[in-house]
C-alpha cells in the first residue's frame, strides 16, 4: 500500500516526528513515571491536555490532533492506574472521647481484663429489643389468609383507552 505523496507533503518534519512519538506511545507499554502520574491525573493536568488538544486541532494536521486524543486518553489511563485510587478519609469527630490502647507491656492477666473492658456487653438497647419483638425477620408465622365478605367493585371504563 503506497501512501500518497501529497498527503505526506502536508505534514511538516516536526509533525511527522510527533506522529511517530504518538504511535510509539500507543503501541508500546510505556508506563507513566510516578512523579508525573499525580500531576497528570489532577484537574490542572487534564486542563493542560485539553488546551494542547485544542491547539493541535487549530494549528496542526487534523490526523495528528485526532491521534493526540487517543494519546491523551491512554496517558490518563496509565496515570490513574499508576497513582492508584484516592484513599477514603474517615471522619472522626473531635468531641468523642477515644479509647485508650491496651498496654502490651502489662501482665497477660491484666491484658485479658483490659480486652474485656473494650468488648461491648451483650445488653441490647431499647431500639434493638423493640425491633426484635415487633419485626422478627425469618421467625414469623406462616401467612394467614382471612375470608371476608368484601368484594371489590370495578366500574366500566366505557370507551376509555387502556393506556
VENKA-V117505 format. One record per residue. N is the residue number from 1. RES is the residue in three letters. PSI is psi in degrees with one decimal (* if undefined). OMEGA is omega in radians with two decimals (999 if undefined). NEAR is the number of other ideal C-beta (glycine too) atoms within 10 Angstrom. Layout:
n = (N N)
res = (RES RES)
psi = (PSI PSI)
omega = (OMEGA OMEGA)
near = (NEAR NEAR)
//
This chain:
n = (1 2 3 4 5 6 7 8 9 10 11 12 13 14 15 16 17 18 19 20 21 22 23 24 25 26 27 28 29 30 31 32 33 34 35 36 37 38 39 40 41 42 43 44 45 46 47 48 49 50 51 52 53 54 55 56 57 58 59 60 61 62 63 64 65 66 67 68 69 70 71 72 73 74 75 76 77 78 79 80 81 82 83 84 85 86 87 88 89 90 91 92 93 94 95 96 97 98 99 100 101 102 103 104 105 106 107 108 109 110 111 112 113 114 115 116 117 118 119 120 121 122 123 124 125 126 127 128 129 130 131 132 133 134 135 136 137 138 139 140 141 142 143 144 145 146 147 148 149 150 151 152 153 154 155 156 157 158 159 160 161 162 163)
res = (UNK UNK UNK UNK UNK UNK UNK UNK UNK UNK UNK UNK UNK UNK UNK UNK UNK UNK UNK UNK UNK UNK UNK UNK UNK UNK UNK UNK UNK UNK UNK UNK UNK UNK UNK UNK UNK UNK UNK UNK UNK UNK UNK UNK UNK UNK UNK UNK UNK UNK UNK UNK UNK UNK UNK UNK UNK UNK UNK UNK UNK UNK UNK UNK UNK UNK UNK UNK UNK UNK UNK UNK UNK UNK UNK UNK UNK UNK UNK UNK UNK UNK UNK UNK UNK UNK UNK UNK UNK UNK UNK UNK UNK UNK UNK UNK UNK UNK UNK UNK UNK UNK UNK UNK UNK UNK UNK UNK UNK UNK UNK UNK UNK UNK UNK UNK UNK UNK UNK UNK UNK UNK UNK UNK UNK UNK UNK UNK UNK UNK UNK UNK UNK UNK UNK UNK UNK UNK UNK UNK UNK UNK UNK UNK UNK UNK UNK UNK UNK UNK UNK UNK UNK UNK UNK UNK UNK UNK UNK UNK UNK UNK UNK)
psi = (122.7 137.6 129.6 138.8 -29.0 -37.6 -41.3 -30.4 -21.5 -14.2 139.1 165.3 -36.0 -40.2 -37.7 -41.4 -45.4 -40.0 -45.1 -40.0 -43.3 -43.2 -42.8 -39.4 -37.7 -35.5 -45.4 147.1 65.9 122.5 154.1 133.7 146.5 -36.0 -19.7 -20.3 -42.1 -39.4 -29.0 -39.8 2.6 164.5 -35.8 -38.0 -40.2 -38.2 -40.5 -43.6 -35.2 -42.5 -41.2 -40.2 -46.4 -42.2 -45.0 -36.7 -33.2 -35.7 -1.0 -176.4 138.7 -30.4 -40.2 -38.6 -41.6 -39.6 -36.1 -30.4 -43.1 -37.8 -42.6 -41.5 -46.4 -37.1 -43.8 -42.5 -45.2 -29.6 -39.2 -40.9 -28.0 -42.5 -19.1 168.9 157.8 125.5 144.6 139.4 124.9 125.6 125.4 114.2 144.5 -16.4 -4.0 127.3 139.4 146.9 142.5 147.4 149.8 131.7 123.0 -14.1 -9.4 171.0 155.3 -34.3 -42.2 -30.0 -41.3 -41.7 -41.4 -39.1 -39.4 -30.2 -29.6 -34.7 129.8 150.5 170.5 0.1 136.0 147.7 169.6 -40.2 -42.1 -38.6 -42.2 -41.2 -41.9 -31.9 -42.9 -32.3 71.3 95.2 128.9 -9.0 14.2 163.0 162.8 153.2 134.7 122.7 133.6 142.0 129.3 166.3 -0.8 130.7 121.5 145.5 132.0 127.7 151.7 134.5 -5.2 -129.2 15.9 151.2 153.1 -16.3 *)
omega = (-3.14 3.07 -3.12 -3.11 3.10 3.14 -3.13 3.14 -3.13 3.10 3.00 3.13 3.10 3.11 3.09 3.11 3.10 3.11 3.13 3.11 3.13 -3.14 3.11 3.12 3.14 -3.07 -3.06 3.13 -3.14 -3.13 3.13 3.10 -3.07 -3.09 3.13 -3.01 -3.12 -3.11 3.13 -3.11 3.09 3.12 3.12 3.08 3.11 3.09 3.11 3.12 3.10 3.12 3.09 3.12 3.13 3.11 -3.12 3.12 -3.11 -2.94 3.10 3.11 -3.11 3.11 3.12 3.14 3.12 3.10 3.12 3.08 3.09 3.11 3.13 3.10 -3.12 3.10 3.08 -3.14 3.14 3.13 -3.13 3.13 3.13 -3.09 3.10 3.14 3.13 -3.12 3.12 3.13 -3.13 -3.13 3.08 -3.14 -3.07 -3.10 3.11 3.13 -3.12 3.10 3.11 3.11 3.11 -3.13 -3.09 -3.12 -3.10 -3.14 -3.11 -3.13 -3.14 3.07 3.12 3.11 3.12 3.12 3.12 3.09 -3.12 -3.11 -3.14 -3.12 -3.10 3.13 3.14 3.10 -3.13 -3.14 3.13 3.12 -3.13 3.13 3.11 -3.13 -3.02 -3.07 3.12 -3.11 3.11 -3.14 -3.08 3.12 3.08 -3.12 3.14 3.12 3.11 3.11 3.09 3.13 -3.13 3.08 -3.13 -3.11 3.09 3.10 3.08 -3.12 3.09 -3.10 -3.13 -3.14 3.10 -3.12 999)
near = (2 4 7 8 8 7 10 9 8 11 16 12 7 10 15 13 11 19 17 10 11 17 13 10 16 14 8 7 6 12 10 20 10 10 7 14 20 14 12 21 20 13 7 9 17 14 10 14 18 11 10 14 16 11 12 20 15 8 9 17 18 9 13 20 17 13 18 21 13 13 20 19 12 15 21 16 12 18 22 15 13 16 17 9 7 8 6 6 6 5 5 7 5 5 4 7 5 7 8 9 8 14 10 6 6 11 9 7 8 12 14 11 12 14 10 9 10 10 7 5 6 5 7 11 8 7 8 10 11 11 13 12 8 7 9 10 7 4 7 8 6 4 5 5 5 4 5 6 4 6 5 4 5 5 5 6 8 5 5 7 5 4 3)
//
